[in-house]
Amino acid sequence: DQTVRVWDVEHRQSLCCGHDHTGSIKSVATRADSPHLVVTAGRDGQILLWDTRAASARPTLTPVLRIENAHGNRVDRRKRPRLNSHKSVTSVHFLPWQHALASAGASDCKIKFWDLRTAGCAEQLCDIDATPAGAPSDARTRGFCCLDVDEKNLRLLGGTTGGQIHIYDLMRPSLGAIHTLEGHSSDTFYVKAVMSPDGRYVASGSSDKIAYVWDVQRPSAPPVRLVGHGGEVTTLDFCRAHDDRLALALATCSDDGT
């Protein structure tokens, strides 16, 4: 319904709601050290930053920062705007540096880094372009479908719809991918990938009904295949509990309803 809501989980009540997106919301992220800050990204090409502390004052949230057309083509204001001038933002992720945010685009094949400190707007710091070298300018690009950062804040993961997962050095992202993991099938933007808490492993869903796990220290080795689902494996995550017995526990979700 194109809204973002803050919930009281204990009482199962919606505390407040934001209505500023004009397309379905594709990604939501929070900061561990500032849980009142929430960022959302949507099919309308917008990235919105919300401060949930306002929930106690009024039932309707208003974004404190807005990035429009974050991954779209530049629009010539002298011409009639086209319906596809805004490109979907598929993923957002707060970065370890304060006030920094990463976003991924559905069609421009870029990860962008933003400085959120400017009041009312954001400044783009840099971007990572994963367009293959030598690709013709009119070639169909493979967009990013997910982002993740390891808990040591050393590596950035970017999964694409082309069946590739790129790993970047978060301190030097402009140098390009240090590893590219392949072997799975990613035909839709619903297929996600994540890093294990220690950054050693990467797990990904797949359109072929299998979940895959790579050892980042052996990126050229074939991934481990986890078979059992009857539909596209979309979302998954490693256990974050501080329990050695669950260090490599992995939960997966699929279109088969399990």
N, C-alpha and C positions, 0 to 999 in steps of 0.2 A: 504493500500500500504506500510505498515511497516515504515512510516515516521512520524516525529513529526514536526509541522509547527508553526511558530509565525505569527499571523495575525494582520493587522491594521483593526480593526472592522469598523471604520468610513468610510474608503475608500474601504473596502472589498478586500484588497490585502494581499497576502502572502509575508512576509518580508524575511523570511529565512526558511531553511528546514534542518533537520537532518536525515541521512540515516543509522545510525549505528545499528538499530534493525534488526534482521533477522527473526522475526516473528511478528504477529499482536500485536499492542500495546493495553494492557488491562487496564491500569490505568495511569492517569496524575494528578500530585499534585503540588501546589505552596505554598509558604510561604507568609502570610499576611504582615510580616515585611520586607521581601526581595522578592518582586514580580518578580525580574529578575531571580530568581532561580526556575527552573522547574525540576521535577523528573518524569521519565517515567518507566514503567515496562511492560514486554511483555511475550508472549508465548515462546520466545527464552530463558527464564530464566534469562534475564539480567535486572538490574536496572541501569539506566543512569541518571546522573545529568548534567543539561545544564545551562549555563549562557547566557541569552538572550541579555545581553548588547553587545555581539559580533555581534548581528544582524545588527548593523549599519556599521560594518566594512566589512562583507562578507556575501554572500547569503547562504553559507553552514555552518551549525552549527557543532561543534565537541564537544562531551561530555567532561566535565572537570573531571568526576569521573565515573568509571565503576565497577559494582559488577556483576561478571559472576556466573552462576549456583547458584543463591542466595538461591533457595529452592530445589535444586536437590540433588541426591545422590552423595557421593564422588566418583570421577572417578579414577580408577586404571590406571595410565598412561602406565603401562606395557601391558595392554590389548587393543584390538581394541575398540574405543569408540562406544557405542550404540546410536541409534537414539534418544532414550528417556532418555539419561543421563541428559539432561536439563529439568527442570520442570517449568511449567508456573508460573509466578508471577502474581497474580490476582489483587492485590491492594497495593498501597503505600500511606503513609500519614506522613507529617511532624509532629513531636512531639513538645510540647511547649518549650523544652530545645533546645538551639541553637545547631545546627549541629547534631541533632538526628532525626532518621527516623524509621518508622515502616513499615514492609512489610508482606504480607500474601501469602501463597503458595497454589497451586491448589490441591496438592496431599500429602504433608507431614503433613498436619493438624497443621501447626505451624504459629505463628506470631513472627517475628524476629525484634529485635531492633538493629540499626546500628549507629555507631559514624562516621560521615562523615569528621572529621577533618584531618585524615591522608591523605597526598597529594597523589593523584592518586589511592587510594584504600579506603576501609572502614573496620572498625573493628566491628565484631559482639559483641554486649554487652551482650545480653541474648535472650532467646526465651520463648514463651508460647506454650506448647504442649497440644492440646485439644483432643488427642487420648483418648477414654474412658478407664477408669481403668479396667484392666483385659482382654482387647482386645487381641486376638492372634496376634502374630507378622506378620502373613500373611493376616490379615483381611484387607478388603478394607477400607481405611481411607476416611473421609469426609473432603474435603479441605475448606479453607476459601474463600469466594467470595467477601467480602467487609470489609472495616475498616472505623471507624469514631471516632472522639473525640469531647466531648461536649465543649462549649465555655468557661467553667470555668476550662478546662484542668484537670478535676478530674477523668473522666471515659473514658475508651476505649471500643469501640464496635467491635466485630468480628462476622460476620454472616457466617454460614457454609451451604454447600449444603445438610446437613443432616436435615434441618428444625429446626435448633437451632441458637439462637443469644446469644452469651456470652458477659457479661458486666464485665470488669475488673477495679480494682482500679489502675489508671495509675501510682500512686506512688509506689505501691507494686504489680506489675503484676504477680510476681512469686508465689503469694499465690493462684492463680487460679481464676476462675470466681466467682464473688460475687452474680451474678444473671444469670440464663439461661432462656430465653424466648422461648416459644414454642406455636404452634397452627397453624402456616402457613405451606405452602409446598414450598420447595426450591429444585427443581429438576435440576436446571442448574446454571451455574456461572453468568448468566445475572440478577438474582434476587438480588437486593440490599436492604440494610437497613440503616437508618440514625437516629441520635438523634436530638431532638428538641434543639433550642439554649440554653434553660435553663437546659437541661439535664433531664427534668422530664419525657419526653415521648420518645418512640422508635417507628418508623414506618418502615414497611417492605413491599415490594412487595411479590408476591406469584405466584406459578405456577397454582393455582386454580382460577385465574382471579379476586382475591380479594386482597385489600390492608388491612393491619392489623396495629393497633396502641395499644401499651401497656403503662400502667402507671408504670414507674420504681419503684415508691414507693409502688406499690402493684403488685409485679412480679408474684404472683400466681393467680391473677385474670384473667379471660378470656379476650383476647384482643377485642377491638372494630373492627368490620368487616365493611369495606367500599366497598359496592357492586356497580357495574356499568360498569366495563370493560368486554369486550368479548374475551380477550386473556390474556396470562400471563402478570402480572404486574411486570415490571422490575425495572425501575428507579423512584425515588421519592425524594422529599425534602420539608422541612418546609420553610415557608417564613422567610427571614432574615431581613425584614424591621422593623425599630423601631417604630411600630405602634401597640398599644394594640388591635386594632380591627382585626389585622392580626396575632396575636400572635400564633395561632394554625392553621393558614392556611396551607394546604398541597397540593402540586401538584404531580400528578402521571402520569406515562407514561406506555403504554401497547403495546403488539404486535398486538393489534387490530387497531393500527394507530392513537389512540387518547391519 
